[in-house]
Amino acid sequence: MSLETTTSIRFGDFLLDPSAGGLFRFGDDGRRAPVSLGSRALDVLCVLAGRQGELVTKQAIMDAVWPDTVVEDNNLTVQISALRRVLDQGRAEGSCIQTLPGRGYRFIGPAPEEDADRRGGGAIAALPEGALSRPDQAESPSRPLTRMRLRLAACGMVAALLLAGSWWTLYDVTLAITSAPKRPVADSPEDRRLSVIVLPFQNTSGDASQDSLAASVTRDVTNAIAGYRNTVPLVPEQAAVAYQGKPLDLHAIRQAHSVHFAVTGSVRRENGRLIVSVTVFDTKDDRPVWSPHFDQDDQKDEYNRIVHFISDGFEQAAIDAEAVHATQEHPDELDKRDLMIASRASSLIPVSKEHYLTKMSLVDRALALDPNYVWALRSSARLNADFVMTGYSTDPQADLARALIRVDRALELSPNDVMALREKSRVLRAQGDLEGAEAVIHKLLEINPLSAYRYFDLGIIRLIRGHPDEMLTNMLKAKQLATSADDRESIDSLLAVALLANGRFAEAIPQARLAAAEFSRESGLVGERPSVTLIAAEYLSGDEQQARADLQHFLATPRTMSNLAAVQADPTLAHTPKLVDALHHAGMPEQ
């Protein structure tokens, strides 16, 4: 039996309701708000609250929360501490979780207030013990029958079956209930995909005064990952700090926190440099999935860039690993989140029409399972808008209409969703509403001024609105902030255009060559931009012979931009008159 089928427990200002997502606290206005609590701590609370006022031995808790798993006692201590930090906040007298030395714990949470019904509470009910079984820790059917009967008794099923005089029916039903449960519902508290613990970074300088630097990096990386799209279940920093200075035991960490990934790292300052090494482990097989190393000038901007690079890079590494697990373990039962994770795999990042169609198909499958899935709605909006802007669409009007409907629905469901706002700016730009798109981007930059793609989008808009100098400023900023999670190929390509638009032809040539080498031959219009930019920059720099030779080589292969009309169909290039004029003089046909 899973947490989702348990009854709720009300105590004081709290409501423990696993079926609704976990633990909630009631405010003065009677509304309840979710309380951030790790899954293991939530399971411990279910055991204690379900036996309120009773002594529960440590072993009983360990057996329920970590069935069939050998873990150290300090794992339970960490979870009890996490619970006390939440439940005892503002409590005047002692902890609501009593420790009975050498014996166990007793939960003495306050009784519900008189207005419990008005505020969403209700009668206190015992949670069935089976509420704690996990998808990867299903209880064996060979467990003693007495324990199975206790589970059913808690649910009120034993009496009914005994009245029917069917002992073997009881046994059969018990076996069915305690057999391996289905995978958790996507995005539920038990859904641990992308879950992570950021372990304390090590100070490798040998100088104790740099301990504070290691603590700062740990804290800032944790906060950056915690705020990333609200899709990452994160072990609280207070729990992670318990591993400070201890040998790395990924198996124990996974068992203690039901976490799929662990971020480890080291940091030091040396000769004016900031040196950071990071490794992301997949705890399922103790395999490192990403290991970047940074050696940068010791400056605040570089520090912030490293932190954001780590948070973005972690997410991509985790997505790739989870996509592999899903396709290997249950390829015929992908849920909506599996599909969204698959749509963001690294293998689909290179720009091509085929990759766009594959991603849109995966997202549409997710929406077929849940038409109100915000992640899928906003992703579909972006993909459809980009499909039009890259020149792949055969029906731009229909694709843009679909994009607008879906992003507006996402914002209707989640008005303050930063990612949905980002996609709204993208859709507006694709529709030609540059003023509206720019207003949304400026709002987003107020929220996060370290976002590469927002400067990228803003740069394009400023060029189209007649400010190529501002385009260059924004593209340089985007390149500076770009991480592995950003579309660095497109940033490099548009930076070459910006350099050309500002008359810096000699700099545009190597930048265009760099960008051209980053795209595959199937990239279409997007991948052709750096090539036509290179040809134009060569002509404008005085190397007309090389420009004409490169143009002939370019046109020898079927291209989307095979003539000036096609080039001018790209809004970015169409608003770069120097580029269009140079291509004309280099010999590109009009039609």
N, C-alpha and C positions, 0 to 999 in steps of 0.2 A: 504494500500500500504506500502511496507516495504522499508527500506533504500536501499536495493539492486536494486530497480527499478528506483531510482532517477537519474536525470542528474547531471553532475558535475559542480562545481563552482571553478573558478581560481581567486586567489587574491594574488598579490605579488609573493613571492616564495612558496606559498602554493597552494595545490589542494585539494579541498574537494570532494571526490569521494566515497560515501558510497558503491556503487556497487563493488568497487575494494578493500574495506576494511577500509575506513575511511578517515583520514587526512594524507596528504603527504607533504613533503618539498623537493624542488628541490635544488640540490647542484650545485657547480660551473661547474661541468662536464655535467650538464643537466640531470643527473639521479635523480629519485625521491626516497626518503626513507620514510617509514612509521613513523608517529609521534605517540608516546604513548599518548593516550587520553581516559579517561573513557567514557563509553557509554552515560551517562547523559550529560557530557560536549559536546560530539559530537552532541547530539540531540539539545542542546541549540545553538550550532554553526550553525546547519542546519536552525533553525528558524531565527537567526539574519542575516546570510549570504544570505539566500533566500530573505531577504527584505533589502538588503544593502542600507544604507543611510537613511532608514526610522526609525522613532521612533516605537519601539515595547514595549508595556506595559508589566510590570511584570506579570500581570494576563494572558495576551496572551501567554507568554512563559510558565507559569505554566500550563495553560490548554493544551498546545501542548505537553509538555515534561512529565507531570504527569497527564494524563487525568483520570478523575473520581477518583482522589486520593487527599486527603487533606494533604498537606505538609507545613512545615514552610518556611517563606521567606528566612531564612538563607541557605536552601538547594540550592536555586538559586544563592545566593551570593557565596557559595563555588564553584559552577560550573563556574561562571563568573571569579572568581579568578584563577581557574585552566586554563581556556582558556587564560587569560591575560599572565600567566607565559610562555605559549608556544608561543602565537602569537606576544607578544611584545618584545621577546628576540632580542636584537640588534636594536630595534626601537629607533630612536633619538627623536621623537616628540610625546609625549602623548601616550595614549593607543588606540588601534584600536577599542576598545569597549568603547564607551562613556556612562557615567552614567548621566541621566537626573533626578536629585533628585525629588522623589515623583511621577515620571511619568514612567520611564522605561529605556531602553537601545537603543543605536544606533550603528550599526556596520559600521565602516568607513575604512575597510581594503583597502590597496592600490590596484590600478588597476593592471591587469596583465602586465608584461613586454612585450616589442615588440616581443621578441623571444618566446612567450608563446607556439606557435604551435610547434616550434622546440623542446621545453622542455616538451612536453606532455600535455600542457594546451589546451585552446580552448575558445570558446565564453562563456561568463558568462550566465548561465541559472538559472532561478528560481527553487528552489526545491519545489515540491508539499508539501502542509502542511501534507498530509497523510503519508509522509515519516517517521513520528515520531511514528506511532502506533507500539505497542510491542505485542509479542505473548500473554503475560499475561495481557495485558491492551487493548484489542480490543475495538474499538469504537462501541457503541451500535447503531443498525440500527434505533433506535428511535430518534437519533440526528436530529435537524432541517434540512429540505431538502436543505435550502440555503447553509449550510456548506458543505453538500455533493457535491453540484454543484460547489462550489469553488474548491474542491479537483480535480474534473474532469476537470475544466477549466484550472487548472495549468498543467494538462497533455495533454491539447489540445483536449480533447474528447467532451467537451460540444458542441462546434460549429458543429462538425460532426453530433452529434445526433440531434441537433436542426434543422439542414438543412434537416435531414431525417424526420422531423416533428414527432418525437416519444418521447414525454415528458415522457410517462410511461416507455419506454425503458431506458431513462436516469435514471429514478428512480430505475428500476430493476438492471441496471448495477452498479449504485452507491451502492446499498445494497450489491451486490456481492463483490464489492471491499472493502467495509468497514466492512464486516463481519469478524469474528475471523480468523486471518491469520494462515497459517501453522507454525509449529515450525521453528525456524531459522536454516539455513544451518549449519551443523556441522563445528566447528572451525571458523565460521565467527565472526565478531566483536559483533554481537547480540547474539551469543551463550554464555550464562552465566553459563553453567555448571562448577562447581568447583570454581566459582568466590568467592572472599573473601575480607574482609576488616580486617586488623590487627589493632585493637583499641589500644590506648596508654596503656601500662602496668602501673599498679599502684605501687607506692612506699609504701609498708606497714610497713616500719621500724619506721616511726615517726621521721626520721632524714632527713631533707631537703637535706643534702649533698648526699644522695643516689638517688636523683631525676635523676642524670645523668646516674646511673645504669639502672633505669627503661627505660629511653630514649634509652640507648644503646641496651637493650634487644628488645625493640619494633623495632628499626631500623634493627637489625641483623636478627630477625625473619622475618620481612617484606622482606628483601633482599634475605634470604634463600628461602622463598616461591616463590618470583618473579623469581628466577633463576632455579626453579625446573621443568625441562623438557619443559619449555615454554608452558605449557598447562593450566596455572592458570591465569584467568583474575583477576587482583589485583587492588584494589582502591589505588591510590597513597598515600604515607605517608602524603603528605601535606594536602590532604583532610581528612584523618583519624584523624589528630591532632586536628581538629575542635571539636572532641568529648571528648577532655581532660577534666576530672573533671565533666562531665555531667552524669545524670542518664542514664542507659542502656535502650534504646528503640529500640529493634530489628526490630519492624515493620517499624518505621520511617527510619531506616538505609537501610532496604531492598528497600523501596520505593524511597529513595533518590539516591541510587547507583545501583539499580537493581542487588543486590548481594545476593548470596545464602547462604554464610557462614560468620560468624564473629568470630574472634579469640580474646578472652579477657584474661587478666592475671594479676598477681601480682608478685612482686619480692622484696627480701630484703637480706642483708648480716647480719649474726648473729653468733657470736662466731666462726668465721672462716669457716662458712658454707654459701653456696649459696642456697637460698630457693626460688623456683619458682613454682607457680601454674598456670595452663592453663585450659581454657574451650573453646571448639569449639562449636558454636551454629549453628544449621540449622535454618536460618531466616524464612523459610517457615512456620514453626510451633513453632518457639522459643524454640526448643528442644535441650538440650545439647547432642552432639554425641560423645564427647571425653573429658576426664577431667584428665590429668596426673598431678602428683605432684612430684617435684624434691627436694631433700635435699642432696646436694653433697659438697665435699670439695671445698672451694672457690679458684679454680685454673683455669688458662686459658684453659687448655685442657677440664676440666669439663664444663666450660662455653660454649665452642664451641660444645661439645657433646650435651648439652642440646638444644642449638639452632637448631642443625641439627635433633635431635630427634623430636622436635616440628614441624619442617617443614615436615619431612617424615610422622609423625603421623597424622598431619592435612590432608595430601593428602589421606591417607588410609581411614580416617574417612569420608572425603568428598566423596570419591569414593563409599563407602558402602551406604551412604545416597542417592547419585544420582542414584545408581543402583536400590535402592528400589523405588524411585520416578518414574523412567522410566518403571519398570515392573508393577507398579500400575496404572500409568496414560496413557500409550500408549503401552501396551505389544505387540500389533500386528503391530506397526509402529516404531520399533527400528531402528535408523539410525546408521551410521558407528561408531560414537562416543559412543552412548549408548552401542553398542556391545563391544567396547574396554573397557569401564568402567566396564561392567559386567564381562569381562574376568579377571579383577583384583580385584574382590570382595574378602573379607576376607574368605568367605566360601569355596573358591577354593584354598586357600593358602596351606592347608595340602597336603603333597606330596602323590599322588596316581595315578595310571594309568588312572582311571576314570576322575580325575580332569584334568589331562593333556589333555585328549581327549576332554573334555568339553571346556577347554580354547582354544585349537587349532580350534575347530569347530566355536566358537564365532569369533575368529580372521579371519578365512577363510571367514565367512559371511561378515565381514567388508571389506575385500579385494574384495569380489564379487561386493560390492557396489562402491568401489573406488580402483582399482588395484595399484594406486600410493600413497596410504595413508601411509606416512612414519611411523607413529606410529604402524600401523598394520604390515608393512613389517619387522620392526626390532623386534617386539614382536614375529612374526611367526618364525623368524630366531632363536631366543633364545629358544622358545618352542621346535622346531624340534631338535636343538642340545641337549638340556637337555633330551628330550625323548630318544635319543640315549644313552646318558651318564648314565641315570638311569637304562638302561637295559630293557626298555619297548618296544623299537622298534623291529618290526619283519623284517624291511628292512632298516637297518642303512644307507646303501649307498644312497638310494633314499631320505631318510629324511635329510641327511647331504647335498646332492646336492640341495635340495629345500631350506635348510637354507642358503647356500652360495649365491644362486641366489637372494634370497630376501634381505639379508643384503647388498649385493653389490648394489642392486637397491636402497635401502634406502640411501646409501652413495652417489650414483650417483645423487639422487634428493636433498640430504642435506649433502654435503661433511664434514661439521664441526659439525655434530650432535653428541654430546658426547654419548648419549645413543646408537646410531647406532654403534659407535666405540666400545663401551662396548660389544655389541652383536657380533661384528666381532671377538673380542678376544675369545669369548666363542665358536664360530663356529670353529675357527682355532684350539683351544685346542681339540675340539671333533674330528677334522680331524687328529690330531696328529702333527700339525705344532706348536710345543711348542715355538720355537724361534720367530716365527711371532706373536704368541699370547702374549708372554712376552713383546715384543717390543711395542705392542699396549697398554698393561696394564701400562707400565712405562710412556707412553705418557699421559694416563688418570690420573695417580697419580700426574703428574706435574700440571694438571689442578685442581684436587681436591684431596689433600692428606688426606681427612677425610672420604673417602669412604670405608665402611666395605667390600663390595663385591669384590672390586678390590684387597684388601689384601688377601681375601679368595681365589680368583682365582690364584693370584700370588703364594700363599703358596702351592697350589696343583702342580703347574708347577715346583716349586723349588724342591719338593719331587721327582717328576718323573724324574727330571734332576739330581738327586743324592745329594740333599742338604737338608736332613731332619731337620737340625738345623734351616735353614732359613724358612722352612715350619712352624715350631713351632713359630718363631718370628712373622711371618705374620698372623698366626691364632690367636695368642694372641691379636695382634693389631685389627684384624677383630672383635673379641669378644668385645673388649673395645669400638669400634665405632658402633657396631650393634644397630639398632633401630627397631621399630615395623615394618618398611617397609622392613627390610632385612630378609633373610632366616636364622634365628637364630638357627633353629634345625640342619641344615646342618653344620653351623659353629661349634656348639657344638660337632657334630659327628666327624668332621675332626680334631677338637682340640684333641679329645681323641686319634685318630690315630697318630697325631703328637707327643703327649706325649709318646705313646708306642714306636714310631720310634726312639725317643731320649733316650730310656731306663728308662723313668720315670714311671714305671709300677704302683706303688702305687697311683700316681696321675691320671693315665689313668683309673683306675677302677671306681672311683666315677664319673668322667667326662663321661665315656661311659654309666653308669647307668642313668645319667641325660639325655643324648641324647636319649637313648632308650625309656625313658618314654615320650619323646616329640613327637614321631612318632606314627601314627595309624598303625593298623595291615595291612592296605591296601597299605602301603608305598613302598612295594617291596624292590628292591635292596638298595635304599637310606635308608630306615628304618631298614634294616638288618645290615648295616655297624656297628652301635654302639654295636649290640649284639655280632657279631663275634670279634669285638675289645675287648669287655669285657671278652670273653672267653679266648682270647689270653693273655690279661693282667693278668688274674687270674693265668694262667699256668706259665707265665714268672715270676710272683711274688712269686712262690713256692706253691700256693694252687692248686695243680694238681687235687685233688679230686673234688673240687668245679667246676673247669673248665670242667671236664668230665661230671659232672652232668648237668651243664648248657648247654653243647653241646647237650646232649641227649634230654633235654627239648626243645631246639631250633629246632632240627631235627624232633621232634614228629609232627610238623606242616609243611605242604608243604611250601618250601622256594625256593626263587630264588637262594640263595647261599647254596645249599644242598650238595655241594662237593667242593674240592679244585680247581677243574678246573673252577667252576663258580666264586669262590673268585678271582682267578687270572685273570678272564676276566675283572675285575674292575681295570683300570689302577692305581688308587690311592693305592689300597690294594696290587696289584701285585708288586708295588715298595716299599712295606714295608715287607722285607724278614723275619724280626723277627715275624711278625704277622702270615704269612703263615706257617712258620716252627712250631710255637707254636700250631696252629690249627691241623697240621699234627700229632704232638705228643699227642695232646688231643684226637685224634681218628676220626677226620673228614675224610670221604672217599675221595679217589682220584678222582673218577668219579661218 
